[in-house]
Amino acid sequence: MRKLIGEILIENKKITKKDLDDALEIQKKKGGRLGDILKGMGIINEEDIARTLAEQLNLKYIDASKIDTIEPKLKKIIPEQIVKEQIVIPFQKEGNTLKIIMADPTNIYLIDDIKMITGYPKIEVMVSFASAIKNAITQLYDIAGTMEEILENIDEDGVELVDLSQSQTSVAELKEQSEETPIIKMVNLIIMEALRAKATDIHLEPYENTFRVRYRIDGVLYEVTPPPKRFQNAIISRIKIMAELDIAERRLPQDGRFKVRLADKEVDFRISTLPTSFGEKVVMRILDKSGMMVELDKLGMDEDELRVFKNYIKEPHGIILVTGPTGSGKTTTLYSALNMINTQEDNIVTVEDPIEYILHGINQMPARPQIGLTFASALRSILRQDPDILMIGEIRDQETAEIAINAALTGHLVFSTLHTNDAPGAIVRLDNMGVEPFLITSSLIMVVAQRLVRKICESCKEAYTPSPEFIKALKIKDINHNIKLYRGRGCDDCSNTGYRGRIGIFEILRVTEQLKRLIIQRASSSELKDQALADGMRTLRQAGVRKVLSGVTSVEELWRVATEDALI
């Protein structure tokens, strides 16, 4: 005889005898399933119910939340309406057996219906919990699939070719085309595949005879299978509608954003459009606000660099700048620093454009330049909020720089970013903005320049001995000529790129007394750099060489991100 649900739960130590007695008492009074009653009491969850049901019926339990793909043919074997209404997934087929995943395996009527619909004489039931199955159905039916699979279902005659002379295509036509189911599925597919690939940006690029789609993964753009050229305008219009942009305006650049929810995770997309010769180019920046914070000791700093950095971010006042191009990890470094020094004793306020990650216990304010809320105006308001530590997304002009400096001079610790190639260049940049040298020396305490280099894939990493000519070209002093370097062969884990993940290389400049004297004299960037090197600074290139020699990254990757005539 089958064990009762309550007995199995007690054996598995999910509930106590008292819990069962209480639930049975409620069942007598109000009716309902025992599992649902125990769930309502907060004692077990729906996964516990599903596992117990599978054990009772001697069926296999499967975690549907881990299912991200099934055979395309299986999606058509059971009507999508039944799949969604009855919460069932056609999972696998073996000979004359069809395996399905259900939340309620006791529904024998549904099993009989599936036999009739599919023609399979044998149905093997696997059990999972309802919310996991629903999420899997959303992934498999509403978003997932392949571009070829979507295009198979498009009637060639039913889709009107959009004229490349966009002025001849009405806004109404574009809106209608962008809301057709195949177009929505294509856009969803582009987004979903980018998220699966852990891309940071999606590029949609129109050319005369092609429509190119590229993902930026680990800092490098990779081309993926694009939709046909004829769907170009409809796809772009769909994205513009999602971002609440004006689809009638195709002559001027536009910026917008939208948010999507995947299971329990929210992902923000920042959209930028740019008119080109053959249509609008769209770039979507992916901002995963729920992304885990990176700990400082995992950013890539060496021990001595990390020690200096930690000491300076604990200073009571002053300005700390992080510099580098877009996509070099500046925001992650600042967030990691703020996360480390975030305590109950300090009031930390940030102003950002946009807010890329949510930091618990920190007051984050979005800048909105379109309504006059610039970094400068936001800073004025923040300074009336009794802050201890400030973070400014970027110093873009003299006004913002001077307010930040005044904040540092009045006892605040200020973090911000600048777009410069190296650390000494930040000082010259402030001077060029019109900030007086004596204000720079009075407030600036540290500048960190950084880049992100791709890490060699651990699954296909291999050592090799470089040729003497190659070693000579490296220009590394006192190098062992029998040294081994590393590279990635390329494998499935890294999509045959040889790289997987990224890590930072850093150039940390401390504003010493000797450096202050040069700043007052308005010394050149090269003079500032020479003094910083004398004070112990390690250049980006030198930091990168350490990563190469330790087997973290390759020489080719270092050359890609840090170009100097000599390595050391």
N, C-alpha and C positions, 0 to 999 in steps of 0.2 A: 504493500500500500504506500501511496505517496505521503511524504511528510507534509504537515501543515506549514503554511507560511510562517506562523508565529514560532513554531518549533525550530525551523531553520534559522530564523533571526536570532533566537536565543542561543543556539549552538554556535553561531558565528559571532556571538558577543556583540551583536548590534543593538539588542534591547535586553532588558531584564524581565523577570517573571512579573514584576509589578507593572512595568510598562505595558506588557501584553494584557494583563487583567484590566488595566485602566482603559486600553483601547477597545477591548471586547465589550466593556460596559457601555462605552460611547456607541459602539456598533449596534448594541441591543436597542438603544434609545433612538438613534438617528438613522441607522442603516449605513450602507456604503461599504467600500472595500477596506479590508484591514490595513493594507499597505498605505492607502491614501489617508486613513485616519492617523496612523503613526507618523506619516510625513507632516500632516497638519499639526500634530503635537510637537513638531520640531525635533523628533528623536532620530529619524532616519531621513535620507534624501532619496530622490528618484533613481539614482544609480544603485543604491542599496536594494530598492524594490525590484529593479530589473535583474540584478544579479541573483537575488533570491528566487524570483520567478523562473529564471533559467535553470537554477539548481533543482527547483521543485519538479519542473517538467522534463528534466534531463536534456536540456537544449544548450547550445553553445551561446555564451555571452560574447558580445563584441562591442568595443568602444567606437560608436559611430562618429564621434567628434574627430577621430583620426583618419576618416575616409575623405580623401580629396579628389579621387577619380574613380570612375568605373568605365567599362567598355562602352563606347558611344552607341553600339547597337542595343545595349541593355536599356538605355534611356527610352527607347521607343517601344519596348516590349510590353510595358504597362502604361496606360494613358497618364500623362502628367497630372491631370486633375485628380485621378484616384491616388496617385503617389502622395500628393499634397494633402488631400482630404483625409485619407486613411493612415497617414504617417507610416509609409512602407517604402523600402528601397529594394529594387532588384539588384542584387549585389554581384553574384557570380553564376555561371552555368557550367555544369560538368555532365557531359553526355545528355541524358534525358532528365537531369535534375536541375531545377532552378533554385538557387539560394536567395532567400529574401531576409531583410532585417525588419523586425516589427517591434513596436512598443507593447502591443497586446497580443501575445501568441495564442491566447485562448479564443480569439476571434476566428472560429473555424469557417464561418460564412465567407469572410474575406479570403481565406486561403482557397476555398472552393471556387470563388469568383476568379481568382488569379489563375487557377488551373485552367478554367474555361477560356479566359482572355488570352493567355500565353500559349496554350496547347501543350504545356509541359505536364506529363502524367505524375511527376513527383516534385513536390515542393518541400525544400528543407528550410525550416525556420530558425533564424538566429535572433537573439534578443538584445535590445539596447534600450536606453531611456529616451522618452519622447523629445525633450529639448535638444539632445544631441542629434537625433534623427532629423528633426526639423532644420537645424543648422546645416547638416550635411546636404539635405535636399536643396536648401538655398544655394549652397556652393555648387552643387552638381547641375542643377537645372536652371537657376537664374543667372549664374555668373560663369560657371566653368564650361569647358568644352574646348574645341579647337576652332580656329578661324575657318578651316575647311568644312567642319561640321556645320557651322552656322551658315556658310555660303551654300551648302547643299540644299538648305531649306528655303532659299530665296528664289522666287520666281523671276527669272531674268527679264521677262516682259512686264512684270508688275512694278519694277523699279525704274523710275525715269532717270536718264542720264543727266547729271547736273552740268550745265554749260560752264566752261571755265571762265568765260567773261561774266563774272559774278553779278555785274550790274543788271544782267538780263534775267537773273533768278530772283523771284519775289521773296520777301521775308516770309510770307504765309506758306509758300511752297517749301522753303528751307525748314520752317518750324514743323510742318507736317511730315516731311521726310525724316527729321531728326527724332520724331516720336514713334516711328515705326519700330515694331518689335525687333527685327534683325539689326537695326542700327543700335538700339539700346543694348542688345546682347553683345555686339561688337565692341562698344565702348566699355561695357562691364568686363569683357574678356581682356581687353588691353590693360585695364586697371588691375584686375585680379592677377594676371600673369606678372605684372610689375611687382606687386606685393609679394608674390611667391618667390620671385627672384631677388627679393630684398633690394630692389632698385630705390634710388633716392630721387630720380627725375625720370619723366617720360617726355620724349621729344616727338612731336608729330610734324613732319616736314613735307610740304607740297613742292613737287618739281613738275617740269613740263609734262612728262609721261608717266611719272611714278608718284606714289605717296609713301614716304618712308617713315617707319616707326623705330625709335631707338630707346633703349633703357640705359641709364647710367648706373652701373653696378661697380662698387668699390672704386669709384672715381673715374671709370672708363666707360665710354659709350659703346653699346653693343646693338647691332641691328637685329630685329626680330621679324617674323613673318608679318607683312603688312596687309591691311584690307585692300581691295581693288581701288584704283584711282577714282572710279566713278562714284564711290561713297565718301570721298574726301570732304566735300562741303557739308553733307548731312552729319558726318561724325563730328566735325568741328562745331557745327551749330548745336549738336546735342551737348557737347562739353560746355559751350557758352551758356546754354540754358541752365545746366546744372550749377554753374557758377554765377547765375543771375547777371550775365553780361548782356549787352545790347547786340542781338544777332543781326540787326539792320546795319550796324556800324562795322564796315569792313575796311575802312581806309586808315583808321587810327589804332594805335596799340591800346589794349585794355588789360586791366588786372582784376582778378576776382579770386574767390575761394569757395570751396564746398567741402562737406564732411560726409564720410560714409561710415557705416557701422558694420563690422565683420565679427559675428558672434558677440563677444562682450567687449570688443576693442573698437575704439573710435580712431579713425585716421583722417587727418585734414589734408586737403590738396590746395596748394596755392597756384593759381592759373595766370599765365601771361600769354597774350596774343600779340603777334607782330605781322603787319601786312608785308607780303613779299610779292615777287613778280607773278607767281602762279597760285596765289591763295594765301590764307592766313596760317602762319606757323604758330603752333601752340606748344608751350612747355609747362608741364605740371610738376611742381615740386611736392614730394610726398613727405608729410610731417606726421610721424607717429608719436602722438602726445603721450601714449601709454608706454613708450619705450623705456626700458630699464636704464637707470642712471649708471654711468661708467665710473667706477671708483678711480681715484687719482692714481693709485699705484698700478692701474691697468691701462693708462693712457699711452704708455710707451716711454715715459721719462726714465733715464738711468737713475741710480740711487743718489748720486750727488746732485743731479738736476732736481729730483723730487724733494730732496732735503731743503734746497734753496727755495723752491717754489712754496713748500708748506710753511716755511718761516715767514715769507713775505706776505702770504695771504692772511696771516694772523696779526699783521701790523694794525695798530689802532686807527691810522689815517694815511691817506696818500692815494695815488692813482696807479692801478695796474692795468696795462694794456696787453691785449692779445691780438696779434696781427697775422695776416695771411690772406690769400685769395678766397673767393667764395667756394665753399665745399671743402675747406681745409680743416674743419673740426673745431673752429674757434668757440662756437656756442657750447659744444660738449665740454670743452675744457673749463669754460666759465661756470657752467652748471655744476660740474663736478667739484669745483672749488667752493661754490656757494653751498653745496650740499654738505661739504665737510665742515664748514664753519657755522652752519646753521644751528643755533642754540636758542633756548627760551629767553636768554638774556638780551638778544639782539633783535632789532626790528630791521629786517631785510626787505627792500623794495626794489623791483625791477621795472624798467620800461623797455618794451621789445616790439619789434615789427618783423614778423609776427611772434607770438608766444609759441615756441617750438616744443617745449616739454612742460608738463605740470610739475612743480616742485612743492611738496608738502611743507607747510609752515612758512612759505615765502609769499609775499604779496606781489603778484605779477600784473602789470598794467600794459595793455596793448596800445601802441602808438597808432593814431589815425590821422595821418597828414591831410587826407581829403576833407576833414572837417576842422582842420587847424590844430589838431592835437599832435604837435611835433615832439621830437625828443626834448628840445629846449623848453617848450611850454609845459610839457609833462614834468620835467625836472623841477621847475619852479614850484609846482604844486606838491611834488613829492617832498621837497625840502621843508614844507610846512607840516609834514606828517611825522616829525620827530624820528627820522631814520638813523640807523647806525651804519648800515652798509647799503650801497647803491650799486645797481648794475644797469648800465646803459647799453642797449643793443649795439649801437654804433655811433661814433663821433664823426659827424658828416660835415660840420661847419664850425666857424669860429665861435658862434654864439653858444652852441652845445659844449664845445671844448672849454670855454671860459666859465660856464656855469658848473661844469664838472670839476674844474680846477678850484673854483671858489668853495665848492662842497668839500673837497679834500683839505683845503686850507682851514676850514672851520671845523675840523675834527671828524670827518667822515672817511670811510674806506670806499673807494670807487673802483668798480671794474667796468671795462668797456673794450671795444674792438676798433681797429683801424685796418684799412686795406693798404698795406705796404708789403714790399717783397721780403724785407728782413727787419730785424729789431732796431738797428740804428736808424733805419729809414723812417720809423715812427716819430722820432725826435725832429727830424727835418720836416716831416709832414706837418707837425704841429706848428713849427716855425713858419712854414709856408701859408698856413691858415691865418696867420696874424697873431698867434699867441706869443706874448713877450717871453724871451728866454728866461728871465728871472722867475716868471710864473711856472715855467716848465721845471726848472731845477728845484723850486720850492714844493712841488706837488708830486711829480712823477717819481716812483720808487722802483718800478720794474717793468720791462717790456718782454713779452714772450712771442717770438715768431714761430709758426709751426706749419707743417705739411703733413699729409697723410700718405703713407706708402702702403702698397698691397703686400700682404704677408704671403709667403710661399705656402702652398697647400701642403699640410702635413701628410695627407694620404699618398701623394705622389712625389714627395720631396726627395731629391737625389743630390749627392755630392759630386763635384768634378774638380779637376786640377786645371786652372787657367794656364794658357800659354805664357811664356816669358814676355812676348810682345804685348799681350793683354795686361799683364801686371805692370809693365812699364807705362802703358797708356793710363792706368789708374792714377799714377802719380802719388802713391801712398808711401810716405817715408818709412824706412826701416821695416818693410814688409817681408815676411818669410816667403821665399820663392817657391816653396813646396806647399804653400797654404791651399786649403780646400775651400771652395765657394759652393753655393747651393742654388738650385733652381727646381722648378716644378715641371714634371714631364707632361702633365695634363691628364685628368681622369674624370670620371663621372661626378665625383664629389665637388669638383671645381669647374664643371662644365668645360673641361679641356682647356682652361686658361692657364693653369699652373699656379693660380693665386686664389686664396680664399680669406676674406676679411681684410681689415686695414688696421694699421697702428700708427701712432704719431711719431714724428721726429721734431725736436725742439731746439730753439736757439734762445737762451735766457740771458738777457742783458740786465745787470744790476746798475742802478744809477749811483755810481760811487762819487767821491769828492773830486777825483781827477776828471771824471767824465763831466761833472757839473761845470768845471772851469772851461772845458771845451764848448759846452752848450752855450755858456754866457758869451763866448767869443764867436758864436755862430759858425763853428767848425763844420767842414763838409762831412758827408755821410761816411766817406772812406776813413777820415781822421777819427771819427767817432768809433768806427768799427775797429780800427787798430788799437785804440785805448781799451775798448771792451774786451778784445782778445787778450790784451795784457792783464786785464782784471780777472781773467779766467773764463770768459765766455767761450762756448763751443759753437761753431757755426752749424747751420742746418746740414751742410754737406758733411761736416765731421761727425755729426750725430747720426747721419744716414750711413756713413761708412761703418760705424760701430754695429749698426743693425745688419749690414751686409756680412761683416766678418763673423757675426754670431749666428748667421744662418736664418735670420728672421725674414729678410727680403733679398732681392737680387740686385746686381749691379745695374741691370737695364732699368729696373723700377726706380732706383735712386737717380739715374740720369734723367728719367722722365720728369721728376718733380723738383730736383735741386740742381741747377746748372751753375757751376763755377769753373774757372780755368784749372784750379788745382783742388784736389780733395782735402789735403792737409798741408 
